[in-house]
């Protein structure tokens, strides 16, 4: 898991260069959270939205293919229905991590 204060990659800096970036942090699930124009947004969601030029549809999650929550390369991000995403992280019959991903 990432440590608080981890430096951003140059790719991330380039992707947010046109925004009013004011800092961020790593949340309890290991996602990098950015503060842009006074609002907090998970970096992987922002990258997916900017790349695809559409909002994330209701009921969908941006999933990290390699399960590395700091690898926010667009090739590593996959839009999945919430139910399918839950099955990947919470095998049938298991309640571990069931509430880990909530829509922000």
N, C-alpha and C positions, 0 to 999 in steps of 0.2 A: 504494500500500500504506500502511496505517496506521503511524503512528509510535508507539513505545512511550510510554506515559504519556498517550495521548489520553483526553480526558474522556468519561465515559459520558453518554448522552442521559438526559433526565428520564424517558422511557418505560422505559428499562432500569432506572433507579433504582427506579421504581414497581414494576416486575415482580419485583424481588428484595427489596423492602422487608420481606417477611415471612420472609426467610431470615437466617441468620447470616453475612452477607457480610463477608469479610475481605480484599478486594482482588483484583487480577488483573493480567493482562498480555496483550499481543498476541503470538501465537505466530508461528513462521516462515512459516506459510501465510496470515497476516493475520487469523486468527480471534481474537476476544476470548475469553480464558479467565478464568473467575471462580473464586475460592476461596471455597467455601461450606462451613461446618462442617468445615473441615480437608481438604476434597477439592476437586480442580480439575475443572471441567466446562466444555466449550465453551458459551458463552452461547447460541448458536443452538439447540443441542440442549436446553438447559434450558427455553428459551422454548417450543419445540415440544412438549416433554413436558408442561409446565404447561398449555398451551392445550388440548391434546388429551386430557389426563388419562389417558394410557396410556404405557408405555415404548416406546422405539423398537425395533421388531422386529429380530431378528437378520438380518443381510444387507441392511439398509436404511441409507440415508444421508439426512441433512437437507441439502438443496441450497438455495443462494441463487439464486433465479430471475434476479436482475439481475447475478449474479456478483460483487456487492459483499459481501465477507465481513463487513463491519461493519454492513450493513443487516439487522438481525435482527428487523425488523417481521414479525409472523406472516404477513401477506399476501405476504411475499417468501420464505417458507420452504416447501419442498415435499419431502415424503418420497418417495424414489425407491429402487428396488432398486439395489444396489451396481453391478451390470453396466450398467444404463442410465446411472447417474451417471458411471461411468467413460467411457462412450462420449461423453458431453457434454464432458468435460474432456480426453479423450485420443482424438482421431479415429482411425479404423481405420488400422492400420499404424504409428502413432506411439507411441513409448514415453515421450514427454515427459509428465511428471506422473503416470506410471502408479502410483507409490507415494505420491503426495501425500496421499491421504486414507486414513487407517487408523483403524479403530475404537478409541476410547479407553475 
